[in-house]
Amino acid sequence: MTFVTVSTTAKPRSATSSAKRVDAVPLLDLHRQYKEIKEEILMAIDRVCASQQFVLGSEVEALEREIAAYINSEAAIGCASGTDALWLALAAAGVGPGDFVITTAFSFFASASAIARAGAKPVLLDVEAEMLNLDAGLVKAKLQRGGSYKVRAILPVHLYGQCADMDALKPIADEFKLPVIEDAAQAIGAKWRGKPAGSLGVSAAFSFYPTKNLSAYGDAGIVTTNDPEHAEHMRRLRNHGSSRRYYHEEFGWNARMDGIQAAVLRVKLKYIDGWNQKRREHAFAYDRLFKEAGLVSSKNDAPIRPLTRSPHAHHVFHQYVVRAQRRDDLRKFLSDRKIGSEIYYPVPLHLQESFIYLGYREGDLPESERAAKEVLALPMFPELTEVEQKWVVESIAEFYS
């Protein structure tokens, strides 16, 4: 596969005063977005209050139709969070006690905890070094080796807003007759070869947590699927296993979406493509500014190394993440200048204390462990300004000068 990289042979330049000093640059600023859509948001909330349909109801049903149309899937099932969305997708696919699900070790905790919640065990595999998504070669090797356990599904994560390598993963899933369940929590609007994230497997889980590209004013999630039986099953599961009030066919969960969250999301959905495009433009601006500052190169010893992007992926940059030398010192330097940053993620899943029972040890998954020590997310949101980006890069250049 051919990848797109950012490279130059320049060396880091000394810091200058070319960038305008900015008092603070937040990692994310939702105040700016709210100012632009405040009237629409308040009207939508008032609509729900007037209807008194606070849990599920017509707003949730409308959002489900609109998301299904946006993703090009047959159905969407609104729920209380992205974590619930993952659990619903797994349960509807038949994942349960005694099963195993293959997923990445480098992701948010919910990618693996939802598997445990379904009663199964996560099989945590390493990531490939370029994009930090699940390494398809390791998936195939694991399945070929077999073993005494029963793998029920493959759960790739579209990390940071870039789809996992579906060209490699889908044939493996087909060969071993396994469903692919997408963790698309960070990838609303992303695509692989022009096909939307959320339509690439049997089902997909999205998160609308307030930090996401499409964000609620609280917690919410949704599952998309092309399987009508799965859709109906998930609708029961999110509502205590009930398809009609007070009659329960199975044990489910209280995973229902609030009407207010659905109404807010319906307003924001109209803007998501434009917001995602602004994120892409900011990412390309970072690329250019880092190159001009001499901070990137084709060598592994460059101070800053942006992650590789596949030419087949339409990246929506939920986060703009780089690998940085002396990452923790750099982060403190930026913090002292009131420049926001975050580490996604400081501890790989296989080394989390709660997963000690899986038997992994430090050194088992080296790429995930290396990434945890190097990655740094920089300010990224649609309303970010060029002046702010220049100050971020100028500050990084000063740190390394």
N, C-alpha and C positions, 0 to 999 in steps of 0.2 A: 504494500500500500504506500502511496505517495503522501507525504505530509507537508504542510506549510509551516515553515519556521521563520523566525525573525533573526537575522544574523548581520554582523558587520565585523570588521577587523579593527575597528577603532578602540582606543583605550579610554577608560573613564577620564573625563576632563575635570579640572579643578572647578569647584563651585564658584559661580559668579553671581552678580546681582541682576541677571537678565530677567528673571521671573519676578513678578510683582509679589511682594510678601502678603500672605493671607493670614488673618488671625487664627482661623481654625478651618479644617476641612473634615467633615464627618464621613464616616464610612458609608452611612446611609442617612438621608434626610427626607422623611415622609411629610414634613411640614410644607415643603415646596410643592409637592404633588397635591396635597390637600387644598392649598390655596387656588389651584387651577380648576379643581372640580368640586369645590365646596358646595355650591348651590345644587348641583346634580345629586350629590351624596345626601344632603339634608332632605331633598325632595323624596329620594328613594327610601330613606329611613322613615320619613313621615308616612309614606304609602303603607309600609308594613305596620306601623303603629295604628293607622286607621283601619287596616284589615283585621288586626288582632291575630294574625297567623304567624306566631313567633317561632314555631318549630315545624320544619318542613312547610307544606303549604304551597301556594301558587308561585311565590317568588323562587323557591327551590326548584319547582318543576320547570319554570321558565329558564332558570340558569342551566339546568341539566340539558334541556333541548339546545340551548345556545352553545354550550361547551361541546356537546356531541357534534354539532354542525361545524364548529371551529376545528375540532380535532379530526373530523371526518370518520367518526365512529358511530356504530349503531345506537349506543346507549351511553349515558353518563349517570352515575349514582352519587348524589351529594352526601357528604358525611361530615363528622365533627372535626376531623383533622387529617393531615397527611398520613399520620401513623395509623389511624383507623382505616384509611384508604388502602394502605398496604395489607393490613390484616384482612379486610374484606376480600381483596383480590386473591390472597393466598387461600383463605377458607373456601371461596367459591371454586377454586381450582382443585379442591379436594385435599389440600395439604393439612396433615393432622399428626397426631402422636405416632411415633415410629418412622416418620418421614424425615428426609434431609433436603435442604434447598441450598443450591450453590449461589453465592453472592460475593461481593467484593469486601475486602477487609478495610478499605479506605473510603469511608462514607460516614454520614451521620448515624448515630446509634440506632435509630428506628429501622434502618434497612435490615438489620439483623434481629433486633428485639421483636419486630413484628413476626418473624419466623418462629421465634421462641413462644410468642403469645399464641400462635396457631397450634402449639404443641409439638412442633418439629425442631430439628437442630440445624443451625446454620453451618454450612461448609464454606469457610472463609478462604478465599484464594487471593493471590497477589494481583497487583495492577501492572499494566505495561508502563514503562518509564516516561513515555512521551506525553500522553494525555491524562494519565492516572485513572483511566477506566479499566474495568475488569479485563484481564488478559485472556482472550479467547483460547490461545494455545494451552494455557494451564487448565482451562475448563475441559477441553477435549482430552488432555492427558489424564485428568482426574477421572473422567467417565470411562476412558479406555481401561484404566487400571481396575475399575470396579471395586468390589469389596462386599462386606456383609450388610452394608446399609442400602437403603432404597432412596435414591434421589427422585424427588417428585417434580421439581421445577428448577428453572434458572432465573435468577433475579438480578439483572444488570442495573447499574445506576448510571443515569445520564449526568455525570458530575459537572458541577459549576455551570450547567446550561449547554453542554455539548454531548450529543448522543454517543453512547457506547458504539463500538464497531459492530453494527448489526449485520454487515456482510459476512463477518466471520462467525458471529454467534448463532444466527438463524440456521445455517446448515447443520451446525452441531446439534442444536435443539431438535431439528427434524430427524437427524440420523438416530438419535437416542429417544425419539418420540416423547420429548419433554416440552411442556408449555413454557413460554417466555413471559414473565411478568415484569413489566418495566417499572422501575422506581424513577418516575419522571418528576419528582417533587421540585426539582430546580430547573425544569426544562419546558415550561409552558411556552409554546411558540417555536421551539427548536424543531429541526427537521433532519432526517437522514435520507439523502438522495431525493429530496423534495417531498418526502412523506413525513407527516407530523409525528413528533414524539407523542406517544399515547395511542398510536394506531399500528405500532410495530410488533406487538405481541398479542397474546390472548386477552390481556388486560393491562392497565397501567394506573398507577397511583400518582396523583398530583397533590401538592400542598399549597394552601393559600395563607400560610403563616404570614404575619405582617411584614417580614423581611423579603418575601418572595417577589418575583417580577410582577405577578398578578396577586395582589395581597388583600386579605380581608381586614376588617377592623376588630379582629379577635382571631380565633382559630377556626379553620375549616379545611376541608379537602374534598376530593372527588375521584371516582374511579371511572375510567372509560373502558368499554369492551364492545366487541362485535358479536359476542355470544349472548343471545337473548335469555338462555337458561341461567347463565352466570349472572346476568343483570337482575333477574327476578330473585335469585338466591341472595344476592347482596342487598337488595331492598328489604328482604326479610331480616337478614342478619343485623342490619343497622338499627332495626326497630324491635329488639328483643326477640328475634326469630318469629315475628308475627307478620302475616300478610293482611290480617284484618283485626280490628281492635279486640283485645282480650282473648284472642285465640292464637296459641303459640305452637307452631309445628316443630320447632327446635329451639335450642339455646342460642341466643344471639348476644347482642350488646346494645347499650344505649349509645349509638354513634350517629345520631341524627344531626343534620345541619340546621342552624338557626336561619329564620327568614330574613333577619336584618343582614346577616353576613351574605346571603345570596343576593339581596338587593344591592349591596355595596359592590359585590363582584360583577354584577350585571352592568353597572355603570362603568367600572374599570375595564371590563372586557372589550369595550369599544375602542379603547386607547392602547391595548397591549401591543399591537404590531408597531405602532409609532414609538412607544416607549422602548421596545426591544431594539428597534433600529437605532435609537439614540445610544443605547448601551453599546451596540456594535461600533458606532462611530467613536464613542469614547475609548473603546478598546484599541481601535486602530490609531487613535491619537496617542494613547500610551505607547504603543509600539514605536511610533515615529519619534516621540520625545525621548524614549530610552535609547533609540538608535543615535539620535542627534547628540545625546549626552555621552555617548561612548560606553554605555553600561552593559550592552549586550554584545555577544559575539558567538561565533559557531563553536567556540571551545567550551569545554565543561567548566573551566575556571573563571568564566565571566561572573561578575558580581551579581547580575540579574539575569535570570533565564525564564522568559515567558513560556507557558506551556504550549506544546505543539497543537495545531488544529488540523483536523482532517479536511481535505477538499470536498468530501462527501457530506460534511456536517454543516448545517446552518446553526451557528453558535449564537445563543441569546445572552451570554455573559451575565448569568445570575451573579457571578463573582468574576472579577479580573484577578487572577492568581498568578504569582510568579514564584520561582524558586530563588531564594536569596542567600548569599553568603552571610554568615554571622547574623542570621535571621533575628534572633532574640534581641541582640544589641541594636539592630536597625529598627526594630519595632519600638524599643524604648526611646530611641532618638526621635522617631516620628511622633510618638506620644507626647514627648516633651514639647514638641511644636504644635500640639493639638491637632495632629493629623491622624485620623482614624485608620485602623487596620485590624485584621482578625486572622486567627489561625484556624483554618478548616482543613485538617483536624489534628490536634496535638497528640492524640493517642489512637493508633489504629484499633479497629474493633477486636482483633485477636488478642490484644494486650489489655483490653478492658477487664477490670476486676470481676465484673458480673459474668464474664464469659470464660473464667478460669477453668470451668468444668469441661470446656471443649478440648483442653489439653495443649493449646498452643504455647510456644515459648518465644522469647525474644530471639530474633535471628531467623525465625521460620519464614517470614514474608518480608524480605529485605527492601523491596521497592516501596511498599507501604510504610515501612519504618523510616526509610530515608526521606520520603515525602513529608512525613509528620515533623521532621526536624528542619525542613527547608521552606515549606510553602508559606506564603503570606498573601492575603487578600487586601487589595488597595481600594480606596474609595470608588464606588461604582453605583450610580443611580442615574436615571434619565436627565435630571435637572442639574447634574454636575457641570460646572463651567470650565472653559478652556484655561482660564486664569488659575482656577483651583488645581487642575491637572498639572499645569506647568510648575506650580509651587510644590506639589507632591514630588515630581520627578527632580526638580532642582534640589529639594531637600535630600532626596536619596543620593543624588550625585555628590552633594556636600559630605554626606556621611562616608562615602567611599573614596573621597579625594585625599 
